[in-house]
Amino acid sequence: SKIHGGPILTFTPTYLEFHPLPSPTPIRIPWDHAPSITAIDYPTVRADVIQRAHIMTTASPAPTLIDITCLDWTQDQLQRTIGYFVCNPERRGILATAGGVDVVRALLRGQDPDA
């Protein structure tokens, strides 16, 4: 299978999008579905250990399982960043600007992006 050339994770003002490497199509989750990371596990798939996120949303009673092997973020970093934009919808617009990168970087470092 052909590996895509885009980012593994994209944040926009209206949704976040995961694009696992082996998948030709991304998984788009609207912010209005209140995504949250409930777990990360490490199953073996075809003799390789992968990193898989379990993402709950208001749109589904079961978690969406997404391969995030190439995303070098911890569960805390991922939940902190996603949770910030779920809980602060008025801040999502910044994701369409150059300042959005700074906000995400601050969240990854565990800093308050509004300070």
Protein Blocks (a to p, Z undefined) as FASTA:
>chain_A
ZZdfbdfbdcdfkbccdddfklmbdcdddfklopadfbdcdddeehiacdddddddfkbc
bdcdddfklpccdfklmmmmmmmmmmmmmlmmmmmpmklmmmmmmmmnopafkZZ
